[in-house]
Amino acid sequence: MWDDSAIEVRDALDRLPEGDAELIRLIYWDGLRSHEVAKVLGINPSTVRSRLSRAKEQLRGSLENRRAIVSSTQVYEPRPSDVSLPAHRTDQRRDPSAES
């Protein structure tokens, strides 16, 4: 089962350019080293490292932006101690069938 953090990471990864997302997946999901990724993608290992650095920075920024948006739009949910019922409300309710 995916937790909220995993879903956020997946969504942020989906917003990366496809090549950068593929690079992240190869390294972190498939466990390949940079020289192995270089062979798979047909690029220089130094290019892998620089693209990885850029992709991680973009991913980090995307996740920080998402967290800032979520925290600024959270709905206030009152605690039970914050809520007081009006004086006329009680737990005893009248039974309409008892009234005639």
Biopython code that builds the backbone (N, CA, C, O; Angstrom):
import numpy as np
from Bio.PDB.StructureBuilder import StructureBuilder

atoms = [
    (1, "MET", "N", (0.848, -1.182, 0.000)),
    (1, "MET", "CA", (0.000, 0.000, 0.000)),
    (1, "MET", "C", (0.891, 1.242, 0.000)),
    (1, "MET", "O", (1.877, 1.298, 0.734)),
    (2, "TRP", "N", (0.559, 2.204, -0.793)),
    (2, "TRP", "CA", (1.321, 3.443, -0.890)),
    (2, "TRP", "C", (0.887, 4.380, 0.218)),
    (2, "TRP", "O", (-0.307, 4.545, 0.469)),
    (3, "ASP", "N", (1.862, 4.999, 0.887)),
    (3, "ASP", "CA", (1.493, 6.030, 1.846)),
    (3, "ASP", "C", (1.538, 7.383, 1.131)),
    (3, "ASP", "O", (1.946, 7.462, -0.028)),
    (4, "ASP", "N", (1.124, 8.434, 1.815)),
    (4, "ASP", "CA", (1.035, 9.754, 1.187)),
    (4, "ASP", "C", (2.386, 10.245, 0.670)),
    (4, "ASP", "O", (2.450, 10.863, -0.392)),
    (5, "SER", "N", (3.458, 9.979, 1.403)),
    (5, "SER", "CA", (4.785, 10.430, 0.968)),
    (5, "SER", "C", (5.201, 9.760, -0.324)),
    (5, "SER", "O", (5.741, 10.412, -1.218)),
    (6, "ALA", "N", (4.955, 8.462, -0.432)),
    (6, "ALA", "CA", (5.317, 7.733, -1.651)),
    (6, "ALA", "C", (4.520, 8.262, -2.846)),
    (6, "ALA", "O", (5.050, 8.375, -3.951)),
    (7, "ILE", "N", (3.262, 8.578, -2.619)),
    (7, "ILE", "CA", (2.426, 9.116, -3.694)),
    (7, "ILE", "C", (2.934, 10.490, -4.114)),
    (7, "ILE", "O", (2.974, 10.798, -5.306)),
    (8, "GLU", "N", (3.322, 11.317, -3.147)),
    (8, "GLU", "CA", (3.870, 12.639, -3.468)),
    (8, "GLU", "C", (5.141, 12.517, -4.298)),
    (8, "GLU", "O", (5.328, 13.257, -5.264)),
    (9, "VAL", "N", (6.015, 11.585, -3.924)),
    (9, "VAL", "CA", (7.273, 11.386, -4.671)),
    (9, "VAL", "C", (6.963, 10.910, -6.085)),
    (9, "VAL", "O", (7.543, 11.401, -7.054)),
    (10, "ARG", "N", (6.050, 9.955, -6.199)),
    (10, "ARG", "CA", (5.688, 9.455, -7.526)),
    (10, "ARG", "C", (5.118, 10.572, -8.404)),
    (10, "ARG", "O", (5.467, 10.687, -9.579)),
    (11, "ASP", "N", (4.250, 11.385, -7.829)),
    (11, "ASP", "CA", (3.665, 12.491, -8.599)),
    (11, "ASP", "C", (4.729, 13.513, -9.002)),
    (11, "ASP", "O", (4.718, 14.015, -10.126)),
    (12, "ALA", "N", (5.649, 13.820, -8.080)),
    (12, "ALA", "CA", (6.733, 14.763, -8.403)),
    (12, "ALA", "C", (7.627, 14.185, -9.481)),
    (12, "ALA", "O", (8.092, 14.911, -10.359)),
    (13, "LEU", "N", (7.871, 12.894, -9.422)),
    (13, "LEU", "CA", (8.692, 12.226, -10.434)),
    (13, "LEU", "C", (8.018, 12.288, -11.803)),
    (13, "LEU", "O", (8.682, 12.459, -12.825)),
    (14, "ASP", "N", (6.706, 12.149, -11.810)),
    (14, "ASP", "CA", (5.954, 12.234, -13.071)),
    (14, "ASP", "C", (6.032, 13.622, -13.701)),
    (14, "ASP", "O", (5.850, 13.761, -14.911)),
    (15, "ARG", "N", (6.299, 14.644, -12.897)),
    (15, "ARG", "CA", (6.393, 16.013, -13.430)),
    (15, "ARG", "C", (7.785, 16.330, -13.987)),
    (15, "ARG", "O", (7.972, 17.353, -14.645)),
    (16, "LEU", "N", (8.757, 15.457, -13.725)),
    (16, "LEU", "CA", (10.104, 15.677, -14.274)),
    (16, "LEU", "C", (10.113, 15.375, -15.766)),
    (16, "LEU", "O", (9.263, 14.630, -16.255)),
    (17, "PRO", "N", (11.073, 15.951, -16.495)),
    (17, "PRO", "CA", (11.243, 15.537, -17.893)),
    (17, "PRO", "C", (11.482, 14.024, -17.943)),
    (17, "PRO", "O", (12.121, 13.471, -17.048)),
    (18, "GLU", "N", (10.978, 13.359, -18.969)),
    (18, "GLU", "CA", (11.009, 11.899, -19.040)),
    (18, "GLU", "C", (12.421, 11.330, -18.862)),
    (18, "GLU", "O", (12.597, 10.339, -18.153)),
    (19, "GLY", "N", (13.415, 11.934, -19.487)),
    (19, "GLY", "CA", (14.786, 11.432, -19.369)),
    (19, "GLY", "C", (15.304, 11.487, -17.938)),
    (19, "GLY", "O", (15.997, 10.576, -17.484)),
    (20, "ASP", "N", (14.961, 12.567, -17.227)),
    (20, "ASP", "CA", (15.395, 12.703, -15.836)),
    (20, "ASP", "C", (14.654, 11.711, -14.939)),
    (20, "ASP", "O", (15.251, 11.127, -14.035)),
    (21, "ALA", "N", (13.373, 11.523, -15.184)),
    (21, "ALA", "CA", (12.595, 10.558, -14.404)),
    (21, "ALA", "C", (13.134, 9.146, -14.626)),
    (21, "ALA", "O", (13.235, 8.361, -13.683)),
    (22, "GLU", "N", (13.479, 8.826, -15.869)),
    (22, "GLU", "CA", (14.032, 7.504, -16.173)),
    (22, "GLU", "C", (15.359, 7.299, -15.448)),
    (22, "GLU", "O", (15.623, 6.217, -14.925)),
    (23, "LEU", "N", (16.175, 8.316, -15.418)),
    (23, "LEU", "CA", (17.461, 8.255, -14.725)),
    (23, "LEU", "C", (17.266, 7.976, -13.235)),
    (23, "LEU", "O", (17.949, 7.125, -12.666)),
    (24, "ILE", "N", (16.344, 8.687, -12.612)),
    (24, "ILE", "CA", (16.042, 8.472, -11.189)),
    (24, "ILE", "C", (15.550, 7.043, -10.967)),
    (24, "ILE", "O", (15.976, 6.376, -10.025)),
    (25, "ARG", "N", (14.660, 6.578, -11.830)),
    (25, "ARG", "CA", (14.127, 5.214, -11.680)),
    (25, "ARG", "C", (15.237, 4.163, -11.807)),
    (25, "ARG", "O", (15.294, 3.217, -11.022)),
    (26, "LEU", "N", (16.109, 4.335, -12.792)),
    (26, "LEU", "CA", (17.190, 3.367, -12.991)),
    (26, "LEU", "C", (18.116, 3.300, -11.779)),
    (26, "LEU", "O", (18.551, 2.219, -11.380)),
    (27, "ILE", "N", (18.408, 4.438, -11.208)),
    (27, "ILE", "CA", (19.335, 4.469, -10.072)),
    (27, "ILE", "C", (18.667, 4.044, -8.777)),
    (27, "ILE", "O", (19.196, 3.195, -8.059)),
    (28, "TYR", "N", (17.504, 4.623, -8.463)),
    (28, "TYR", "CA", (16.895, 4.385, -7.163)),
    (28, "TYR", "C", (15.935, 3.205, -7.121)),
    (28, "TYR", "O", (15.830, 2.549, -6.084)),
    (29, "TRP", "N", (15.233, 2.913, -8.206)),
    (29, "TRP", "CA", (14.335, 1.771, -8.202)),
    (29, "TRP", "C", (15.059, 0.497, -8.641)),
    (29, "TRP", "O", (14.910, -0.560, -8.028)),
    (30, "ASP", "N", (15.847, 0.617, -9.715)),
    (30, "ASP", "CA", (16.529, -0.571, -10.248)),
    (30, "ASP", "C", (17.883, -0.809, -9.602)),
    (30, "ASP", "O", (18.467, -1.881, -9.762)),
    (31, "GLY", "N", (18.386, 0.176, -8.875)),
    (31, "GLY", "CA", (19.636, 0.000, -8.147)),
    (31, "GLY", "C", (20.893, -0.001, -9.004)),
    (31, "GLY", "O", (21.927, -0.525, -8.590)),
    (32, "LEU", "N", (20.812, 0.583, -10.195)),
    (32, "LEU", "CA", (21.990, 0.630, -11.066)),
    (32, "LEU", "C", (22.952, 1.722, -10.607)),
    (32, "LEU", "O", (22.541, 2.720, -10.015)),
    (33, "ARG", "N", (24.224, 1.518, -10.887)),
    (33, "ARG", "CA", (25.238, 2.536, -10.612)),
    (33, "ARG", "C", (25.344, 3.453, -11.817)),
    (33, "ARG", "O", (24.874, 3.122, -12.905)),
    (34, "SER", "N", (25.967, 4.611, -11.617)),
    (34, "SER", "CA", (25.997, 5.616, -12.690)),
    (34, "SER", "C", (26.640, 5.085, -13.967)),
    (34, "SER", "O", (26.188, 5.415, -15.064)),
    (35, "HIS", "N", (27.688, 4.270, -13.845)),
    (35, "HIS", "CA", (28.316, 3.747, -15.070)),
    (35, "HIS", "C", (27.406, 2.732, -15.775)),
    (35, "HIS", "O", (27.468, 2.593, -16.996)),
    (36, "GLU", "N", (26.564, 2.023, -15.013)),
    (36, "GLU", "CA", (25.605, 1.090, -15.621)),
    (36, "GLU", "C", (24.489, 1.866, -16.318)),
    (36, "GLU", "O", (24.060, 1.505, -17.414)),
    (37, "VAL", "N", (24.028, 2.929, -15.674)),
    (37, "VAL", "CA", (22.997, 3.775, -16.281)),
    (37, "VAL", "C", (23.527, 4.397, -17.568)),
    (37, "VAL", "O", (22.806, 4.503, -18.560)),
    (38, "ALA", "N", (24.794, 4.807, -17.540)),
    (38, "ALA", "CA", (25.414, 5.395, -18.735)),
    (38, "ALA", "C", (25.356, 4.420, -19.904)),
    (38, "ALA", "O", (25.067, 4.821, -21.031)),
    (39, "LYS", "N", (25.628, 3.147, -19.647)),
    (39, "LYS", "CA", (25.565, 2.136, -20.714)),
    (39, "LYS", "C", (24.139, 1.941, -21.214)),
    (39, "LYS", "O", (23.898, 1.859, -22.418)),
    (40, "VAL", "N", (23.201, 1.868, -20.280)),
    (40, "VAL", "CA", (21.794, 1.670, -20.653)),
    (40, "VAL", "C", (21.297, 2.824, -21.515)),
    (40, "VAL", "O", (20.621, 2.607, -22.521)),
    (41, "LEU", "N", (21.631, 4.051, -21.120)),
    (41, "LEU", "CA", (21.129, 5.238, -21.824)),
    (41, "LEU", "C", (22.030, 5.675, -22.975)),
    (41, "LEU", "O", (21.652, 6.525, -23.781)),
    (42, "GLY", "N", (23.212, 5.092, -23.045)),
    (42, "GLY", "CA", (24.142, 5.458, -24.120)),
    (42, "GLY", "C", (24.712, 6.853, -23.959)),
    (42, "GLY", "O", (24.909, 7.570, -24.940)),
    (43, "ILE", "N", (24.979, 7.239, -22.703)),
    (43, "ILE", "CA", (25.549, 8.555, -22.437)),
    (43, "ILE", "C", (26.781, 8.400, -21.550)),
    (43, "ILE", "O", (27.036, 7.320, -21.017)),
    (44, "ASN", "N", (27.528, 9.463, -21.398)),
    (44, "ASN", "CA", (28.742, 9.479, -20.589)),
    (44, "ASN", "C", (28.393, 9.390, -19.100)),
    (44, "ASN", "O", (27.407, 9.997, -18.682)),
    (45, "PRO", "N", (29.166, 8.652, -18.278)),
    (45, "PRO", "CA", (28.890, 8.587, -16.839)),
    (45, "PRO", "C", (28.872, 9.956, -16.156)),
    (45, "PRO", "O", (28.105, 10.168, -15.216)),
    (46, "SER", "N", (29.713, 10.889, -16.621)),
    (46, "SER", "CA", (29.679, 12.227, -16.011)),
    (46, "SER", "C", (28.371, 12.942, -16.333)),
    (46, "SER", "O", (27.884, 13.744, -15.536)),
    (47, "THR", "N", (27.807, 12.650, -17.496)),
    (47, "THR", "CA", (26.501, 13.215, -17.860)),
    (47, "THR", "C", (25.421, 12.640, -16.951)),
    (47, "THR", "O", (24.509, 13.355, -16.535)),
    (48, "VAL", "N", (25.525, 11.351, -16.642)),
    (48, "VAL", "CA", (24.575, 10.721, -15.721)),
    (48, "VAL", "C", (24.612, 11.443, -14.383)),
    (48, "VAL", "O", (23.566, 11.787, -13.832)),
    (49, "ARG", "N", (25.810, 11.673, -13.856)),
    (49, "ARG", "CA", (25.938, 12.308, -12.541)),
    (49, "ARG", "C", (25.406, 13.733, -12.543)),
    (49, "ARG", "O", (24.741, 14.144, -11.591)),
    (50, "SER", "N", (25.688, 14.490, -13.594)),
    (50, "SER", "CA", (25.201, 15.879, -13.624)),
    (50, "SER", "C", (23.682, 15.923, -13.805)),
    (50, "SER", "O", (23.003, 16.735, -13.177)),
    (51, "ARG", "N", (23.153, 15.047, -14.664)),
    (51, "ARG", "CA", (21.695, 15.005, -14.839)),
    (51, "ARG", "C", (21.000, 14.528, -13.569)),
    (51, "ARG", "O", (19.916, 15.004, -13.232)),
    (52, "LEU", "N", (21.630, 13.580, -12.861)),
    (52, "LEU", "CA", (21.064, 13.092, -11.610)),
    (52, "LEU", "C", (21.009, 14.213, -10.579)),
    (52, "LEU", "O", (20.013, 14.374, -9.874)),
    (53, "SER", "N", (22.084, 14.981, -10.499)),
    (53, "SER", "CA", (22.121, 16.102, -9.566)),
    (53, "SER", "C", (21.005, 17.101, -9.879)),
    (53, "SER", "O", (20.305, 17.562, -8.977)),
    (54, "ARG", "N", (20.847, 17.426, -11.146)),
    (54, "ARG", "CA", (19.799, 18.371, -11.570)),
    (54, "ARG", "C", (18.407, 17.794, -11.300)),
    (54, "ARG", "O", (17.522, 18.501, -10.819)),
    (55, "ALA", "N", (18.217, 16.515, -11.608)),
    (55, "ALA", "CA", (16.906, 15.883, -11.412)),
    (55, "ALA", "C", (16.538, 15.837, -9.928)),
    (55, "ALA", "O", (15.387, 16.082, -9.568)),
    (56, "LYS", "N", (17.506, 15.524, -9.070)),
    (56, "LYS", "CA", (17.225, 15.490, -7.634)),
    (56, "LYS", "C", (16.878, 16.874, -7.112)),
    (56, "LYS", "O", (16.012, 17.010, -6.248)),
    (57, "GLU", "N", (17.542, 17.898, -7.624)),
    (57, "GLU", "CA", (17.231, 19.269, -7.208)),
    (57, "GLU", "C", (15.810, 19.653, -7.636)),
    (57, "GLU", "O", (15.070, 20.269, -6.868)),
    (58, "GLN", "N", (15.438, 19.287, -8.857)),
    (58, "GLN", "CA", (14.073, 19.561, -9.334)),
    (58, "GLN", "C", (13.045, 18.798, -8.509)),
    (58, "GLN", "O", (11.996, 19.339, -8.161)),
    (59, "LEU", "N", (13.347, 17.548, -8.199)),
    (59, "LEU", "CA", (12.455, 16.727, -7.403)),
    (59, "LEU", "C", (12.294, 17.312, -6.007)),
    (59, "LEU", "O", (11.184, 17.397, -5.482)),
    (60, "ARG", "N", (13.398, 17.710, -5.418)),
    (60, "ARG", "CA", (13.373, 18.322, -4.083)),
    (60, "ARG", "C", (12.525, 19.600, -4.096)),
    (60, "ARG", "O", (11.688, 19.808, -3.218)),
    (61, "GLY", "N", (12.748, 20.442, -5.091)),
    (61, "GLY", "CA", (11.981, 21.685, -5.206)),
    (61, "GLY", "C", (10.497, 21.425, -5.390)),
    (61, "GLY", "O", (9.664, 22.115, -4.800)),
    (62, "SER", "N", (10.166, 20.446, -6.194)),
    (62, "SER", "CA", (8.768, 20.106, -6.438)),
    (62, "SER", "C", (8.092, 19.619, -5.160)),
    (62, "SER", "O", (6.952, 19.984, -4.874)),
    (63, "LEU", "N", (8.803, 18.792, -4.395)),
    (63, "LEU", "CA", (8.237, 18.279, -3.142)),
    (63, "LEU", "C", (8.102, 19.389, -2.107)),
    (63, "LEU", "O", (7.116, 19.425, -1.371)),
    (64, "GLU", "N", (9.076, 20.294, -2.036)),
    (64, "GLU", "CA", (8.983, 21.408, -1.090)),
    (64, "GLU", "C", (7.821, 22.322, -1.452)),
    (64, "GLU", "O", (7.094, 22.778, -0.570)),
    (65, "ASN", "N", (7.640, 22.593, -2.746)),
    (65, "ASN", "CA", (6.512, 23.422, -3.189)),
    (65, "ASN", "C", (5.195, 22.755, -2.846)),
    (65, "ASN", "O", (4.261, 23.418, -2.394)),
    (66, "ARG", "N", (5.112, 21.467, -3.053)),
    (66, "ARG", "CA", (3.883, 20.721, -2.757)),
    (66, "ARG", "C", (3.560, 20.788, -1.268)),
    (66, "ARG", "O", (2.411, 21.009, -0.886)),
    (67, "ARG", "N", (4.569, 20.599, -0.437)),
    (67, "ARG", "CA", (4.343, 20.647, 1.013)),
    (67, "ARG", "C", (3.922, 22.048, 1.449)),
    (67, "ARG", "O", (3.079, 22.195, 2.333)),
    (68, "ALA", "N", (4.503, 23.075, 0.836)),
    (68, "ALA", "CA", (4.129, 24.452, 1.182)),
    (68, "ALA", "C", (2.680, 24.717, 0.798)),
    (68, "ALA", "O", (1.947, 25.364, 1.546)),
    (69, "ILE", "N", (2.263, 24.223, -0.356)),
    (69, "ILE", "CA", (0.884, 24.418, -0.804)),
    (69, "ILE", "C", (-0.076, 23.683, 0.119)),
    (69, "ILE", "O", (-1.099, 24.236, 0.524)),
    (70, "VAL", "N", (0.252, 22.434, 0.453)),
    (70, "VAL", "CA", (-0.631, 21.646, 1.315)),
    (70, "VAL", "C", (-0.749, 22.291, 2.687)),
    (70, "VAL", "O", (-1.851, 22.395, 3.225)),
    (71, "SER", "N", (0.364, 22.723, 3.259)),
    (71, "SER", "CA", (0.298, 23.300, 4.603)),
    (71, "SER", "C", (-0.445, 24.632, 4.612)),
    (71, "SER", "O", (-1.035, 24.991, 5.631)),
    (72, "SER", "N", (-0.434, 25.369, 3.512)),
    (72, "SER", "CA", (-1.130, 26.651, 3.485)),
    (72, "SER", "C", (-2.619, 26.495, 3.189)),
    (72, "SER", "O", (-3.380, 27.450, 3.344)),
    (73, "THR", "N", (-3.045, 25.304, 2.765)),
    (73, "THR", "CA", (-4.451, 25.108, 2.435)),
    (73, "THR", "C", (-5.133, 24.105, 3.346)),
    (73, "THR", "O", (-6.257, 23.687, 3.067)),
    (74, "GLN", "N", (-4.483, 23.712, 4.425)),
    (74, "GLN", "CA", (-5.106, 22.751, 5.327)),
    (74, "GLN", "C", (-6.354, 23.360, 5.958)),
    (74, "GLN", "O", (-6.395, 24.542, 6.300)),
    (75, "VAL", "N", (-7.342, 22.532, 6.096)),
    (75, "VAL", "CA", (-8.615, 22.966, 6.663)),
    (75, "VAL", "C", (-8.528, 22.860, 8.185)),
    (75, "VAL", "O", (-8.037, 21.869, 8.726)),
    (76, "TYR", "N", (-9.008, 23.888, 8.856)),
    (76, "TYR", "CA", (-9.032, 23.879, 10.318)),
    (76, "TYR", "C", (-10.072, 22.880, 10.781)),
    (76, "TYR", "O", (-11.242, 22.967, 10.410)),
    (77, "GLU", "N", (-9.637, 21.932, 11.593)),
    (77, "GLU", "CA", (-10.549, 20.970, 12.178)),
    (77, "GLU", "C", (-10.532, 21.179, 13.680)),
    (77, "GLU", "O", (-9.534, 20.876, 14.334)),
    (78, "PRO", "N", (-11.618, 21.690, 14.237)),
    (78, "PRO", "CA", (-11.626, 21.992, 15.673)),
    (78, "PRO", "C", (-11.500, 20.730, 16.522)),
    (78, "PRO", "O", (-12.034, 19.675, 16.181)),
    (79, "ARG", "N", (-10.791, 20.863, 17.617)),
    (79, "ARG", "CA", (-10.710, 19.792, 18.607)),
    (79, "ARG", "C", (-11.993, 19.823, 19.411)),
    (79, "ARG", "O", (-12.655, 20.860, 19.474)),
    (80, "PRO", "N", (-12.362, 18.703, 20.030)),
    (80, "PRO", "CA", (-13.593, 18.703, 20.839)),
    (80, "PRO", "C", (-13.585, 19.798, 21.910)),
    (80, "PRO", "O", (-14.637, 20.360, 22.214)),
    (81, "SER", "N", (-12.434, 20.107, 22.479)),
    (81, "SER", "CA", (-12.372, 21.135, 23.516)),
    (81, "SER", "C", (-12.569, 22.540, 22.945)),
    (81, "SER", "O", (-12.859, 23.472, 23.696)),
    (82, "ASP", "N", (-12.415, 22.706, 21.621)),
    (82, "ASP", "CA", (-12.613, 24.009, 20.990)),
    (82, "ASP", "C", (-14.078, 24.297, 20.700)),
    (82, "ASP", "O", (-14.455, 25.435, 20.417)),
    (83, "VAL", "N", (-14.890, 23.267, 20.773)),
    (83, "VAL", "CA", (-16.294, 23.398, 20.396)),
    (83, "VAL", "C", (-17.155, 23.377, 21.645)),
    (83, "VAL", "O", (-17.041, 22.482, 22.482)),
    (84, "SER", "N", (-18.008, 24.368, 21.755)),
    (84, "SER", "CA", (-18.952, 24.359, 22.867)),
    (84, "SER", "C", (-20.358, 24.396, 22.288)),
    (84, "SER", "O", (-20.645, 25.147, 21.355)),
    (85, "LEU", "N", (-21.205, 23.590, 22.845)),
    (85, "LEU", "CA", (-22.583, 23.539, 22.370)),
    (85, "LEU", "C", (-23.378, 24.674, 23.004)),
    (85, "LEU", "O", (-23.091, 25.077, 24.131)),
    (86, "PRO", "N", (-24.370, 25.191, 22.293)),
    (86, "PRO", "CA", (-25.233, 26.201, 22.888)),
    (86, "PRO", "C", (-25.910, 25.647, 24.135)),
    (86, "PRO", "O", (-26.107, 24.438, 24.252)),
    (87, "ALA", "N", (-26.262, 26.519, 25.056)),
    (87, "ALA", "CA", (-26.830, 26.107, 26.337)),
    (87, "ALA", "C", (-28.130, 25.333, 26.171)),
    (87, "ALA", "O", (-28.431, 24.468, 26.994)),
    (88, "HIS", "N", (-28.907, 25.616, 25.132)),
    (88, "HIS", "CA", (-30.185, 24.937, 24.977)),
    (88, "HIS", "C", (-30.036, 23.524, 24.447)),
    (88, "HIS", "O", (-31.006, 22.767, 24.459)),
    (89, "ARG", "N", (-28.863, 23.145, 23.985)),
    (89, "ARG", "CA", (-28.649, 21.799, 23.463)),
    (89, "ARG", "C", (-28.221, 20.871, 24.592)),
    (89, "ARG", "O", (-27.313, 21.189, 25.361)),
    (90, "THR", "N", (-28.870, 19.744, 24.682)),
    (90, "THR", "CA", (-28.477, 18.737, 25.668)),
    (90, "THR", "C", (-28.463, 17.392, 24.981)),
    (90, "THR", "O", (-28.891, 17.262, 23.835)),
    (91, "ASP", "N", (-27.977, 16.410, 25.674)),
    (91, "ASP", "CA", (-27.971, 15.058, 25.119)),
    (91, "ASP", "C", (-29.349, 14.412, 25.214)),
    (91, "ASP", "O", (-29.616, 13.405, 24.558)),
    (92, "GLN", "N", (-30.221, 14.993, 26.029)),
    (92, "GLN", "CA", (-31.563, 14.440, 26.155)),
    (92, "GLN", "C", (-32.424, 15.017, 25.048)),
    (92, "GLN", "O", (-32.589, 16.231, 24.936)),
    (93, "ARG", "N", (-32.954, 14.152, 24.254)),
    (93, "ARG", "CA", (-33.789, 14.579, 23.148)),
    (93, "ARG", "C", (-35.239, 14.163, 23.432)),
    (93, "ARG", "O", (-35.507, 13.124, 24.034)),
    (94, "ARG", "N", (-36.138, 14.998, 22.985)),
    (94, "ARG", "CA", (-37.547, 14.669, 23.180)),
    (94, "ARG", "C", (-37.972, 13.629, 22.164)),
    (94, "ARG", "O", (-37.542, 13.644, 21.010)),
    (95, "ASP", "N", (-38.799, 12.756, 22.604)),
    (95, "ASP", "CA", (-39.341, 11.716, 21.733)),
    (95, "ASP", "C", (-40.635, 12.244, 21.133)),
    (95, "ASP", "O", (-41.610, 12.443, 21.857)),
    (96, "PRO", "N", (-40.667, 12.481, 19.784)),
    (96, "PRO", "CA", (-41.875, 13.044, 19.163)),
    (96, "PRO", "C", (-43.092, 12.145, 19.312)),
    (96, "PRO", "O", (-44.216, 12.647, 19.324)),
    (97, "SER", "N", (-42.912, 10.858, 19.424)),
    (97, "SER", "CA", (-44.056, 9.947, 19.562)),
    (97, "SER", "C", (-44.690, 10.047, 20.946)),
    (97, "SER", "O", (-45.851, 9.679, 21.126)),
    (98, "ALA", "N", (-43.931, 10.544, 21.924)),
    (98, "ALA", "CA", (-44.455, 10.688, 23.299)),
    (98, "ALA", "C", (-45.353, 11.898, 23.425)),
    (98, "ALA", "O", (-46.167, 11.980, 24.345)),
    (99, "GLU", "N", (-45.210, 12.850, 22.495)),
    (99, "GLU", "CA", (-46.050, 14.051, 22.551)),
    (99, "GLU", "C", (-47.381, 13.767, 21.905)),
    (99, "GLU", "O", (-47.441, 13.181, 20.825)),
    (100, "SER", "N", (-48.468, 14.184, 22.568)),
    (100, "SER", "CA", (-49.775, 13.979, 21.948)),
    (100, "SER", "C", (-50.593, 15.228, 21.938)),
    (100, "SER", "O", (-51.723, 15.222, 21.450)),
]
sb = StructureBuilder()
sb.init_structure("model")
sb.init_model(0)
sb.init_chain("A")
sb.init_seg("    ")
for serial, (resi, resn, name, xyz) in enumerate(atoms, 1):
    if name == "N":
        sb.init_residue(resn, " ", resi, " ")
    sb.init_atom(name, np.array(xyz, "f"), 0.0, 1.0, " ", f" {name:<3s}", serial, name[0])
structure = sb.get_structure()
